[in-house]
Structures are given as structure tokens and as C-alpha cells.
């Protein structure tokens, strides 16, 4: 099918230092939310099929969103909040659209 999103240049993710929440778009179009304190390494693990059973079955994955967090607990809280969002709200994050009220 058609890709729903434009792939961001990886340079956007070069400044991903410290803890944060990320979104990946999988080959089947589904979205994966996770946290890490080393995004380039984590992304490489995903692409190698070593990070998660979910993404391993849906390679390749494409990074579409990164949101920095203060520390691991705040990254975890934000991850849970994003995971609870419906797909359209997640895509709105990626496009940085104002959230529908």
C-alpha cells in the first residue's frame, strides 16, 4: 500500500541525546512506540531485529518521531500516554499539528 508518512531525514534524529520517546512506522504501516537513552543504537537494534518481537516481524522500520524527556520515569510516563492515543492522534504528533480539542 501507499506509505502514509514521509520519511524524515535521519539528521533530524542526530541530536537525540539522553532519554526520550520515539515512534517508528513499521513495514505494515503500524506504529511502534518506545523509549531509549540512545536512539541511534536502539534504531539499529530494531533494524537488526534485536529490539522487539513486534518490530522484528514488521521490518524495515522507519523513525518518524522523537520527543526528548528529562529522565527515564518521565520518558516512561510519556510513552504510556502516547501508546494510549488513537492512531490519528499519534500521526498528529508526527505532523506537529495542533491536537483536535
C-alpha positions as CSV (number, residue, x, y, z in Angstrom):
1,X,0.0,0.0,0.0
2,X,0.9,3.7,0.0
3,X,3.2,4.9,2.7
4,X,1.2,7.1,4.9
5,X,4.1,9.2,6.0
6,X,7.1,10.9,4.6
7,X,10.4,9.5,6.0
8,X,12.2,12.1,8.0
9,X,15.9,12.6,7.2
10,X,17.9,10.8,9.8
11,X,19.8,14.1,10.6
12,X,16.6,15.0,12.5
13,X,17.5,12.3,14.9
14,X,21.2,13.0,15.3
15,X,20.6,15.3,18.2
16,X,18.7,12.7,20.2
17,X,20.8,12.6,23.3
18,X,19.5,11.4,26.6
19,X,16.1,9.8,27.4
20,X,13.2,10.2,25.0
21,X,10.2,8.6,23.4
22,X,10.2,7.5,19.8
23,X,7.7,6.4,17.2
24,X,8.5,4.0,14.4
25,X,6.4,3.2,11.4
26,X,6.7,-0.5,10.5
27,X,6.6,-2.1,7.1
28,X,3.0,-3.0,7.5
29,X,2.1,0.6,8.3
30,X,1.6,0.1,12.0
31,X,3.2,2.4,14.6
32,X,5.5,1.3,17.4
33,X,6.2,3.5,20.5
34,X,9.3,3.0,22.7
35,X,11.8,4.8,24.9
36,X,15.6,4.8,24.9
37,X,18.5,6.8,26.1
38,X,20.5,6.1,22.9
39,X,18.2,6.4,19.8
40,X,20.7,5.7,17.1
41,X,21.8,2.4,18.8
42,X,18.2,1.5,19.6
43,X,17.1,2.1,16.0
44,X,20.0,-0.1,14.8
45,X,18.8,-2.8,17.2
46,X,15.3,-2.5,15.7
47,X,16.5,-2.7,12.1
48,X,18.6,-5.8,13.0
49,X,15.5,-7.5,14.5
50,X,17.0,-7.5,18.0
51,X,14.9,-4.9,19.8
52,X,11.4,-6.1,19.9
53,X,9.4,-9.1,18.7
54,X,6.8,-6.7,17.4
55,X,9.1,-4.8,15.1
56,X,11.2,-7.9,14.2
57,X,8.1,-9.3,12.4
58,X,7.5,-5.9,10.6
59,X,10.8,-4.8,9.2
60,X,12.0,-2.5,7.9
61,X,11.0,0.2,10.4
62,X,11.2,4.0,9.8
63,X,11.8,6.5,12.6
64,X,9.1,9.2,12.4
65,X,9.1,10.9,15.8
66,X,11.4,11.7,18.7
67,X,10.4,13.6,21.8
68,X,13.1,14.3,24.4
69,X,12.4,13.5,28.1
70,X,14.0,14.6,31.4
71,X,14.8,11.1,32.6
72,X,13.6,7.5,32.4
73,X,10.5,7.9,34.6
74,X,9.2,10.9,32.5
75,X,10.0,9.0,29.3
76,X,8.0,6.0,30.6
77,X,5.1,8.2,31.5
78,X,5.1,9.9,28.1
79,X,5.4,6.5,26.4
80,X,2.3,5.2,28.2
81,X,0.4,8.4,27.3
82,X,1.4,8.1,23.6
83,X,0.6,4.4,23.5
84,X,-2.9,5.2,24.8
85,X,-3.6,7.7,21.9
86,X,-5.5,6.5,18.9
87,X,-3.5,6.2,15.6
88,X,-4.7,9.6,14.3
89,X,-3.5,11.4,17.4
90,X,-0.1,9.7,17.1
91,X,0.1,10.9,13.4
92,X,-0.9,14.4,14.5
93,X,2.1,14.3,16.8
94,X,4.3,13.4,13.9
95,X,3.0,16.2,11.8
96,X,3.2,18.5,14.7
97,X,-0.4,19.5,14.2
98,X,-2.3,21.1,17.0
99,X,-4.3,18.4,18.8
100,X,-8.0,18.4,18.0
101,X,-9.8,19.7,21.1
